[in-house]
């Protein structure tokens, strides 16, 4: 694959395992052996309160600031999964990022730390982003759900609906040029579709309400379990970079 110009994510030298991996993660820590660089281009400050619908229990957050939105998430008890959480997982990263990454739901380690995409899946996501010149600190990362579902099960529709307003407000505040969605559940919830992941990959979608370009790829935890699909994930990343370049030409 390297000879074809496709990066290969290879295991590091083994060392003591990280305790309690997050959602569905495999047993291999990974690093990227080759990558290409692309300097990210940041956008102007977001417009407050644009393009948000009145949906679910989080609908009242449509005009909240970052600080007030975080407080609303931390105090949210609209569904049962809030009772078992250690921390809410609000989101992390550059609040004026050109790229926004959206995942499914926190796992055990995310619940403990209160930050999205930590552990082995987070390391792989970091390497994937770095491969296209988008270090983690330059993007904003959030999940469809802000609390961990019991036993890392898939989010239920009503749980996603309760959190939808929070995510929509985050999208409006960041106002990214591109949204990269990782995983079937995140893609189906954001795009409001029941289409399988195979039909969602390789296409430029538009986020409801905001109209922001959306590209769909595999969840890093899935790639840890199915490393053969990293070639397809690399194709998705290259496509995302192409979509981004079309909408934000290089200076």
N, C-alpha and C positions, 0 to 999 in steps of 0.2 A: 504493500500500500504506500510506503514511503516513496518508492520509485515512481509512483503515479502522482506524487504531490499531495497525497492524502495523509494528514497527520495520524499517528497511531498513539493511542493512550496506553502506556505500558505501566506495569507495577513497579513501585519503588522496591528497594531492598527491604525485606520484611522487618517489622519491628512490632512491639507490643500493640495489640489491637486497641482501637478507640472504643471505650465502653458505650453500650446502648446505642447502636446506629439508628438513624432516623428512618422514615417510611421506606420500607421495602428495599433497603440498601443491601448490596452484596457484601462479599468478604474481602475484596481487593481494594487497596488504596491505589490511586492512579495518578500519573503525571503525564504531561504532554511532551513528546520528544521533539516535535517540530511545529512551528507556527508561522503565520504571516502577520504582519503588523499593519494597522490602519489607525491613524490618529482620530479619536472621536471628536465630533463637532457638537458642542453644546448649543442648546436653543435659548431664546429669550425667556424671561420669567413667565411662568404659566399664568393663564387667565383664571381668576377665581370663579368657581361656581358654574362653569359652563357645561352643558350637555349631560346633566344628571337627572335621572328619573326618580320619582317618588316610589320606591319599592321596598317592601319588607320592613323589618324592624329598624333598619339603619337609615331609613329614608330621610330622617330629620337632620342628617349630617351634611346636607348638600351645600351649605355655606360655611362649614367649619374651617378654621385654620388648621395647620399641621398639629399644633399643640392640643387644640380642642378635640381634633379627630382622634389623636392618640388616647386622650383621656376617655373619650366615648367608647373606644374599643376596650380599654382596660376595665371599664365598669360595666360592660355589656353582659347581661344574663338572659338574653332572649331565647336561648335554646339549651337543651340539657347538657351538651358537652362542656358548657362553661363551668359546671359544677366540679369537674374532675381535673381541670387544667392546673398546671403549676404557674405558668405565665401565659399571657396572650402573646401572639407573635405578630406584631404590627407590620413591620417592614423595615428595610434598611437600605442605605446607600445615598447616592447623590439625588437630592430632591429637585434638581433642575436637569436631570439626566436626559440625554438624547435617546437612550434605550431604556425600556422598562421590561423586566423579566417577571412573569407571573407563573407561579406553581400551584399546586393543588391544596395541600394542607400541611400543617406542621407535623413532624414526627416526634419521637420521644426526646431526642437531643435538642431539637428546636424548642420543645415545650420547657425543657430544663433551662435553656439559655435565653429564651425570649427573642431569638433572632432566626430569620429564615435561612435555609440551606446551609447548615453546618454539618460536620461529620463528613463521611466519605462521598456522599452525593453532592454535598456542597463543594468539596475539593474538585470533583469532576466538573461541576458547573463553572467554577472559577477558571479551570484550564480551558474549557470550551470557549468561554468569553475571551480569555487572553489570546486564544488562537486567532481570533478575528480582530484583535487590537482593541478590545473593550475590557480592560481590567475591572474586577468586581467593584472597586471604589468609584468607577465612572458611571455605573448604571444604578437603577433603583430596582429593588427586588421585593416582591410581595407575594402573598398567597391568596387563593380564593377564600379559604377559611382562616380565621385568626386564632382558632383554638384547635388543639389536637383531638381528632376523633378517637374514641376508645379503641385500643388494640390496633391502631393505625388503619382502621377500616376506611373504605371510600366515604367521602362526604355524602350525606343525604341531601336531596333537593331542597328540603325546607331549611337545612342548615346553610347551604350556599345562598339561599334567598335572603336569610337574615343578615348575612355578611355582605351581600351584593352592594349595598349603598356605600359601605366603607371602602370597598375596592374601587367603585366608580369615583368616589371623591379623591382617592389617591391618584387615580389616572388623571383626573382633572387638574389636580395640584401639580403633578409632575409635568403634564402636557408633553409627553415624549414624542419624538418623530417616528418611533417604531416600538411595537410591543412584541416581544418574543415569548410565546406561551409554551411551557414545557409540560407535556403529559396530556393524555386524552381527557381526563376529567376537567382539568383547568381549561382546556380548549373548548370543550362542550359547554361549560358554564359561561365562559366569557362571550362566546359567539352565539350562545342560545341555540344550539343545534344538538341533534343526537347522532350526527354523522361519525363514523369511525375515524380513528386517527389517520389511517392510510388515505382517506379521502380529503383530509384537512391539510396534510403535508404538501409542500411544493406549490402552494397557491398563496397569493396575496389576498388576505381577508381585510375587512374593515370592522373595527370595534363598534358595536351598537352605540348610538347616541353621539359619541365623540368623532367617529369616522377615522380614527387613527389606524394606519396600516398595521396588520397583525400577521405574523409568521408563526407556524406551529412546528414543533419538533418533539422528540422523545424526552421523557423525564430522565434526568441523570441516574436515578435509582434503577430505572429499567435498563439503562445502558450498562450498569454494573452487573446486572444479571444476564444481559444479552449483549456481550461486547461485539458480536458480529454486526450489530446494527449501528455501530459507531460510524461506519462509512456513510450510511444514510444520514445520520445526524450531522456529519461534516457537510454534506450536500445542503442540508437545511440551513446551516450557518452561513455558507457561502451565498445562498439565496437570500437570506435575511440581510446580509451586507449589501447585496445588489439592490434590494428594495429600499434600504436606507439611503443608498447613494442616489437613487432616482429622486427621492423626496428631499434630500439634503445634499446638494452637490458640493464637492470639495471646493474650498476657497481658492 
